[in-house]
Each structure stands twice: as structure tokens, then as C-alpha cells.
Amino acid sequence: MENRDELEAWTGLSLAYHHVSDKLDDVLRRRHELCISWFEVLTPLARQLEGMRVSDLSAQVTLSQPRVSRILHSLEARGLVNRVATPGDARGTEVHMTPEGRDLYAEARRSSEEVMQKTLLAWLESGESRVLRDLGTKLAGEQGLGAKGGANGRS
């Protein structure tokens, strides 16, 4: 990085991300027996009324497809999701959130919003959350995240 402002921007972004994600992971584990990775996998499923192909789900999170598959196995063992063969595609699998999964996700989502409010949003001035959202959307879009989140190799 060429100048101090860029280095400070990166450092601040990194520290804020880790602070918020550590707090969120702690709260999700204590209140809901979910880790942050499980919550990340449940989030796109919660937006779907129908099932979702595992490959499509993997593309919407920042985890590798093998990691998503392991998480789905654990979520299924807890009765939060179920996996079924994709109609008309013998190799495809769809994931459906169970009613128990939707209930738990709704509770966890409220906890997530509380953590975001206390650890991030409360520190921002009027209009800054909109700027932060716009920057996040821009950066994610330019990096291909969200459309191909698993491509970054994170596990």
C-alpha cells in the first residue's frame, strides 16, 4: 500500500470485521448453539420459500463447497435442514429449511441484528451506515463475491 490512508483504511476495515464477527460468533454459539459459518449457510436458505441447489447455495456464501456440504450435514443432523434429490437431476441435491430451522434462524437473526447494532451501527453517524452498505456492495460486486462467494477458497 502506497500511503498511510490506504493502510489505515485496510487496518480499520479488518479490525472492525474481526471484532463484529467474533462477537457475533460468540452470541450465536451461546444463545442458539450455532457458529457463524452455520448462520452464513442458513441466511440464503431463509430467503427461499422453496429448496435451493447445494451448488447455488455454495455460490452465495464465502465458504468452499466442501465446507458447505459438511455444514449442511451438521445442520441436517440437528433437524434444521433436509436434503432431497433435485427433481429431474439424478446428481443434484436441493436443501430445504425445516420449520425448526426457520424458527431458530429467526431467533438467531434477531441476535445478529442486536450484535450489529451494538458493535458497529451504534458507532456510526447519520448516513454512514448507508455509505458502508454502498461500499460493501461495490467491493463485493467488483470481487465477484455473493455471485461466487465460495471462489475465494475460504473454509
N, C-alpha and C positions, 0 to 999 in steps of 0.2 A: 504494500500500500504506500502510495507516494506521500500522502500528507497526514498530519495529525488528526484532522477532522474525520477522514475516512477510517482511520484506525479506531478512533473513539466511537464512531457510529457502529462499526462492527462489534467492538467490545460491549457497548451498551445493549445492542440487539441480542448478542449471545448471552450476556448475563441475565437480561430480562427473560429470555426464553427459558433458560435453565431454572431460574427462580420460580417462574409460574408453573412449569411442567413438574418440577419437584414437589411443589405444594399441591398441585392437582393430583399427582400420583398418590401422595400421602393421604389426601382426603378420600379419594376413590377407594383406596385399599381399606381404610378404617371404617368408612360408612357403608360401603357396598360390596366389599370383597372383590373389587375389580382393579386391575392395574391399568395404567394409562393406555397401553397398547390394545388391551381388550376394548376399552372405551372408544379408541380410534376406529377399530373394526366395526363396532356396533353403530357408530354415527351414520355412515351411509346407509346401512340397513334400516335404521329407524326412519329414514326419509322415504323408504319404499313401502308401498302398500302390498306389493307382490314380492316374490322372491327376486334374488339377484344372482347372476352367474358369479362364481368364485373369481374368474379372471377379471370381470368388470369391477368387482369389489377390490381386488388387489390393485387395480389401476387407480383407485380413488384414495388410497392411503399411502403413507410414507414407509411402509414395511414391504419386505420382499414377499413374493408369492409363497415360498415355503413357510415363512414365518406366519403369514395369514392363515395358511392351512393348519398349522399347529394351534394357533389361537382358536380357530373355528372348532377344532376337535375338543379343546377345553371348554369352550362356550356350549357346545353340544352336550358334553358330559354334565354340565350344570343345568341343562334344560332351557337355556336362553335362546338357542337357535336350533334349527334342524336342517339337515341337508337332504336334498332329493335329486334324483336324476332329472336332467333337463328334458322336457318332452321333445321328442324328435331328434335328440342328440345323445347317442349312447355314451359318449365320452364326457359330456358336460354335466356339471353339478350346479344346482341352484341352492342358495341359502335363504331360509325364511326365519324371521324373528318370531319367536313364540310369544304368546300373551305375557308370560312371565318375564321374558326378555324385554318386551316393550315397557312393562311396569318398572323393572329395575333400571332400564335406560332412562326413563322419565325422571326417576329419583336422582340418578347419577348426573343427569343433565342439569337439574336444579343445583346440585352441589358444584358442578363445573362453573355455572354462571356466578355462583357465590364466590368461588375462588378467583375467577377473573375480575369480579368487581373489587374484591379486597386487595388482590396482589398486583393488578395492572390498571384497571379503569379508574379507580379512585385517585390515582396519581396523575391522571391526565387532565389538562384544562379543556375548556369548552372547544369543541371542534377537533381536538387532537385524536380522538378515537376514530373519527371519520378519515383523517389523514393516515392513521396507522392502518386502517382497513384497506384504503386505496393502495398504499404502498405494498401491503402484504399481497393483495390481489395482483398487482403489477409484477412483483417479484416471482410469485408462484406461476403466473402465466408465462413469463419470459423463460423460466427454468423448466417449463413443461410439467410442473407439479400439479397434482389434482387431476390432470388428464392422464398422467403416467407416473403417479407418486412412487410406485414401487421401483421405478427405474434407478433410483439413487442408491440402491443396494443396502439401505439401512435395514437392520434386523433387530 
